[in-house]
Amino acid sequence: MKYTKKILVVGATGYIGGRLVPRLLDDGWDVRIAVRTVEKAMSRPWSGHRNLEIVQSDLLNRESIEAAATDCFAVYYLVHSMGGHDSNFSFVDRKAAINMVHAANKNNIERIIYLSGLGNRNDALSEHLKSRAETAEILALSSAKLTCLRAAMILGSGSASFEILRYLADRLPIMVTPRWVDTRTQPIAVSNVLTYLVGCLNSPLTAGKVYDIGGPDVLSFAEMFQLYAQVCGLRKRIMIRLPFISPGLSSHWLNLITPVPISIARPLVDGLRNETVCEENSIREIIPQELLSVSDTFKIALQKVDQKRIDTCWHDAGQTLPAEWTIYGDPSYSGGQELQCGYRCLLAAEPKDIWPVISGIGGDSGWYAFNSLWKIRGWIDKIIGGVGLRRGRRDPKDIFEQDALDFWRVLKVEPEVELVLQAEMKLPGEALLEFILVRKGENKTELIMLSHFLPKGLAGLLYWYAVYPLHHLVFSGMLNKMAEASLAEIVSAPERYTPVWRNAAKCLFKTNIEK
């Protein structure tokens, strides 16, 4: 069926939005997605659909979201700021929701469909759950009819909740746990959530209503750990409960053991103390579907993990904007100077022969040389609250702008020319890593590896010079191994071509390369 009305989806590149948009397109809807980074949206396999329109917009900018909502009759609101760079995510969520209300009123939006969180307002809700509930209250103030779906833990391949369960149960046969492992929750499979979201749009009866959505099982977190172990054929997990383990300590522990960083782990852990069980199930009569059990959800998710068919992941919602000094090429405004370390080698190969090696870096493929050092750096990052290496990468071969790649974020991809990564690890400064291919005649290509670092204060300078000797060891080793992986003959061995200090006085990337 082909519908004539247009749907606006905000949060389209996140975990839920990235799965909802193709469902809407397959159902025949005209879909417009409002994204901060168009390039990120273009990396999705459904980005070229004839019924899809991609517009650049920012919910924190009222004018831009008002423009994005023009001529739309319904909005899917799938955004929240948890895990972002702003620690005051409730303030950011509040401002974004207010802007959405203005956009809905100005454009006569008929419906807003919002995915919120379960939790009784009479309880002492966590900051995260309170923010989700407050967002619903704000959206309800618009002239549009709000449909609010309240979900507890959403389980599926790539979800933060599933990754936490999976890593803890896989790695820890004996767990020292806080009291929240006995809190009851009613998880729901991500596929069931998507069916409810699509079904609400097709059912006028749901307009202006609030529904609790959950799966058929009500379990404690401890019971879910044991169920996961049973599905995976593991021994029963031994749990030692200690009442004095704080949410802060628990979140640090999750940060160390799982790929989920502390910025996401902390609000999730805070919310685990609240019982999240459906208070009513009326939506089951309006949008009937087969609700997957937790056991079946685990089995399906594990199959997709094994097959590397994870449609979206919890870290898809991340966004990294180019640091200002990388664009304008003059870091002097910050009182610092850009530091560089660059190596290059000449290979007897075409760029197309070398590019697959560059685009496949990280994740399960590793970093070609000195992987143990990369792992140590990842562990250090985890210990101090960073993302570490366990995020891996979305796909073992394909790479797109704004993809997460270990403790980097892909900033720029120009196939057979350049890959630029921006560091998301904890650093006393800002860092970029470039891999560049420069054609040097017939069947000859220069492979370049160049790091940029803008230190912050004395700590940044000390860090740079402490790791500088390792750069020479690792970079030359990586270039040799990358040449070997591409089956290219090395014409000129890796050599350093940058001095210790270098100020980038040009714009963008590649301009600092000495030809």
N, C-alpha and C positions, 0 to 999 in steps of 0.2 A: 504494500500500500504506500502511496505517496501523499504526504501531508503538505498543505500549503502554508501552514504557520511555521515561524522560525523559533527555535529554542536557543537560548543563551546558556552556556555552561561556563561557570567560573570555577577554577580548580581543575581544569581539564587535563593537566599533565601530572596530577597527583595520583596516588594509589587507586582511589575509587574512580576519579574522573577519567583516568586513562583507560579504564575498562568500560565505563558507561558510554562514552562518546561513540565507540564502534557499535554498541548495541542500539543506540538511537539511530545511527546512520543505517544500519541493517533493517531497522523497522520502517525506514522511509522518511524520517524527519529531516528537515533542513536545520542544520546545526551551526551555530556560530560559537566559537570559543574565544574567550578573552584571556590573553596570556601576557605576562610581562616580557617574555622572550620568545619571539616568533620562531627563531631558529630551533629552540627546544621543541616546540610543537611540530615543526617540520620533520623532526627525526622520528616521529611516530609512524608506524606502518599504515595508519588510516589517514594520514595528513593530506593525501592526494585525492581523497574521495570527492566526487563531483558535487555532493550536497553539503560540503563542509566549507565554512568561511573562518579564517583565522585573523583576528584583529589584536593589535597590541594595546594593552590597557593595564591599569594598576588600580586595584580596589581602594588604595589609599589616596587616589586622586579622583575627586568626585566628577570632574568634567570628563575624564577619560572613560569611567565606567558608565556615565550617562550616555556617552556617544556609543559605547559598545552595546547598550541595551536598546538602541533605536530599532523600531519595527519588530521587536520580539514580543511574543505573547506569554512566554513562560521562562523562568530562570531556575537552573539547578545551582544551588549554592553549596559548594563542596570545599570550602576553604577554612582553615584555621591556622594560627601562627605558632602552634606548639612545635618546638624544635628549631625555630628560626633563630636568627642572630639577635633579635630583640628579646631580652629576658622578660619584659613586661608584655607577654603575649595577650593578656586579657585586654589591655588598652588598645593594642593593635587590632584585635578581633572586634572590639567595640566600634572603633572608627570605621573599619571596613564595612561592618553591618549597617551603620548609619548612612554611609555613602550609597550602599545598595538600596536602602529605603528611598533615598532621594532619586536614584536612577529609576526605580520602579514607579514612583509617583509621576515623574516627569514623562515617562514613556507609556503610561497606562498599562503596565504589565498586569496580566490577569492572574498569574500564579507564580509562587515561589515554592520550590521543593528543597528542603534543607535536611541534611543528615546530621543529627545531633547525638548526644550521649545519654545513656540511661543513668538514673540516680535520683533518689527522692530528695526534693528541695528541702524537706524538713530535717534531713541529715546534715552533718557537717561535711559538705561536699569539698572535694579537692579544688584547687584553683582552676585546673583544667576543666573539670566537669561543670563548675560554676560558670566558666566562660562560655562553654557550649550552650548552657541553658540561657544565659543572658543574651547570647546572639539570637536565639530563637525568639525571645521576648522583643528584641529590637526589630527583627524582620517582620514580626506580626503587626507592627505599627504602620506598615505600608498599606497602600490601597489594594495591593494584590492579596489574594487569598493564600495563606501560608499552609503548606503541608509539612509537618515536622515528623520525621522518623527518628525515634530514639533507639539507638543500638548500644549494646555492651561491647564486648570484645569481638572484633571481626577477624575471622580466621581464614587464611588462604595462603597460597604460595606468595612469598614476598611481603606479607603483612608484618608489621613490627611485632605484634602480639605472637604470631606464629614463630617468627625468628627467635624471640626470647625463649619461648617454650622449647623450641627445637635445640638450641645451643645448650641450654641448661640441662635438659634431660639427656642429651647425647654425651655431654662432657663430664657430668657430675653424678656418679653412681651414689654418692653420699652428699647430701646437701644440708648445710646449716641455714635454716630459713627463718624469716620473721613470721609474726602472727598472721599477716595478711594472706598467707597461703591457704588458710581455712575460710576465707571470705567466699561467699557464693556468687556466682555469675552465670549468665545465660548467653553463651557465645553464639554467633551466627556465622554461617559460611558466606564468603564474599559473593558467591554466585546467587545466593538467596537475597542478599542485600540489593544486588543489581536488579533482580526481578521485581522487588518491591519498588525500587526507584522508577523503573520504566512503567510498571503497572499503575503507579499513582498518576502519571501524566495521562494515561489512557482512561482513568476512572474519575469522572467529575465528582463522584461521591466523596473522594478523599480531600477535596479542596476545603481549606479552612480547618482541618482536623490535625490532631496529634496522635500518633500511634507508636506503641512500643513494638519493636521487632526483635525476635530472638529465635534461636533454633529449638529443637525438641528437648535438649538436655539442660538441666540446671546442675552445675558442678562447682566444687571448690577448685581453686588453682592446684592444690595438692592432688586432687583426683585427676585433673587434666594431665599433670606430669606423669602419673602412673598409667593413664590411658595411652599417652603418647609412647611410653616405653613399651607397653604391650603391643601396640601397632607395629613398632619397629623391631620387635623380638628381643628387646633388652630386658635385663633383670629388673625386678621391682626396685625403684629408687628408694633409698633410705633417707628420711627427712628428720632432722633434729631441729625442733623449734626452739628459738631463743627469743623471749619477749622483749629484750632490750635492743634488738637490732632496729635502728631508725630507718625511716624512708631514705634519708640521705646516704646512709651506709649501704642500703640495699641498691640504690641507683648506681653508686660507684661500683658495686660488685657486678651488676648487670652490664655496666660499661666495659668491664674487664673481660667478662666471659662471653658476651654476645657482640654482634656487630653494631648493635644499636648504641649510639653515643649518649652521653649523660644528658645532653640537652633534650633528648626525647625520653630517655629512661626515667628521669626524675619526675616529670608530670605524670607519666604512666604509673609509676610506683605510688605516687601520692593518691592516684585515683583507685588503686587496688584495695584500699582500706574500706571503700564504699561498696556495699552490696548492690549489684546491678542485675536485677531480675525483673522481667516484664510484669507490670501491674495489670495489664489487660492484653488480650490477643485478638481484638476485633478485626484487625487487618487480614487475618487468615481467612476470613469469610469473604472479604471483598476481593482480595488478590490470592486465590488459592495456588499453592505450589507444593512440591515435595520438599520438605525441609530436611536438609542433610544433618545427620548426627555428627557429633564431634569426631567420633571414630572414622566415619566415612570422609569427613572433611580433611582429617589428617592424611588419610590414604591418598586422596586426590592431590593434595598439596605436595606430598612427598614424591609422587609420580612426576609432577611437573618440575620439581627441583632436580630429580634425577635426569630428566629429559632436557633440562635447561630450556624449558618452555614457560618462563615466568613472564606473564604479560606486563605487569607493572610491579614495582617494588616500593617499600616504604621510603627509600631515599630519593625517589623520583621527584618529590616535591621540593627538593633543594634547588637553590638558584645561586649562582655566583656571577656577579657583575665584574667586568674588568676593572682592576684597580686604576685609579685616575692617572697614576704615574706611568702606567703601561700604555695609556692612550696618548697622552700629551708629551711623554718622553722626557719630562723634567721633574725629578723628584725633589728638587731643591726647596719646594714650598714646605716640605716636612722637616727641613733641616738635615736631611740625609743625602746620601749618594747611592745610586744603584750599583750593586756589586754583581759581577758576572764571572762565570766559569764556563768556557766553551771548548769543546773538542770536536774535531772533524777528521774524516778519513775519506779516501777516494776509492770507489768500488767499480769494478768492471760489470756493470748491470744498468738496466733502465730503471727509472723511478717506480714504474708499475711492478717491478719484481721485488723491490725493497719495501714498498708501502704496506703489504699485508703483515710484515713483521712489526712495523711501527704501530699499525692500527690494532694489533692483537696483544699489545703489551699489558701487563698487569693481570689481576685476577688469577685464575688457575695457571696461566702461562708464565706468570712471574715476570721478573725484570731482566731475564737472560743471563745476568752475571751478578754474583754476590747477593743472591737471594736471602742468605742468612742475615746480611747486614740490613736489607730492606725489612725483614721480619723484626729484627731488633728495634729498628726505628719505629715500626708499627706498634710494637709493645710499649715502647716509651711513650708514644702518643696516647695509647689507651690509658696508661697509668696516670697521665696528667689530664685525662678527661677528653681526649680527642677521639676522632672516628676510627683510627687505626686502619689496618689493611683488610680487615674481614668484610668490609662492604663489597669487595671484589668489583665486578663489573656486570652490567646488565646483560650483555651478550658476549660470547667468547670471540666473535669475529667482527661484527659490526660495531661502529662507534660513532656517536653523534654529539653535537654540542650540548652541554649541560648534563651529560651523563656523569654519574659518579664512577670513579675509577680508583679503587683502593682509598688512599687518603688525599686524592686529587679530585678536581672537578674539571671536565673537559670544557675549555674556554673557546677553542677554535679548531675546526677540522676543515682542511682543504686537501682532499684526497690526492695522493702522489706528490704533495708539495709540503704540507706542514700540519703538525699536531701541537697544540698549545694546552698545557695543563696548569691550572692554578691551585696552589696548595690549600687544603682545608684542614691540615694538621695544625696542632698547636705550635706556634712559632713566635719568637720575639721580632716579628717583622712580616713582610709579605713576600711570597715567592712564586715564581713561574718556572716551568720547565718546557722547553721547546725541542721538538724533533723536526728537522728540516731536510728536505731533499732538493739539491740544486743540480740540474743537468749540466754536465761539463763536456758535452760533445757526444758523438755517437757511442752508445753503450758504455758511458761513463757517468757516474753520479756521485756527488759529494753528499755524504751523510753527516749531518751536524747535530750535536747535542749541546744545548745551551741553557744554563740556569741563570735566572735573574733573582736578585734578593735586595729588598729595601729594608735595611735594619731599623729597628726602633730602639734608639738609645744605646747605651753601653752593652746591655745584654745582647742586643742584636749583633753588634760587632764581634763580641766574644764568641757567640754561636757560629757566625760565619767562619771565623779563622780557626775555630776548633774542628769544624767539619771540612774545611778547605782541602786538607791533604787527602781525605777520603774521596772527595770529588774527583781528583786526578786518578785515583786507583779505580773507582767505580765506573767513571765515564769511559775511560779507555777500554776497560774490560767489557762494558756493555756494547760499545761499538764493534769490538771484535766478535762478540757472540751474536750480535744482530747480523753482521755480515755473514757469519757462518750459517745462521738460520735461513738467510735468504739465498744461500748457495752462491753467493757472489765472491769473486776473487778480489782480494784486497790489493789495490794498486799502490796506495800510499797508506802507511800505518797511521793509527790514530795519533793526533798531535794536538796540544793545547794551542789555541790561537788568540786567547784573550789575556790581557794583563790582570793583575789582582784587582785593581781599581778601574772602574770604567763607568762613565756617566752617559746614560742614554739620552742624547739630545735630539733624537728623531721621533717620528710618530709610529705607532703600531709596532708590529713585529717584523722580523727578518731584516730590518733596516740596519741592525748593528753587526751584521755579518761581513767580515772582511773577505772580499772576493780576491 
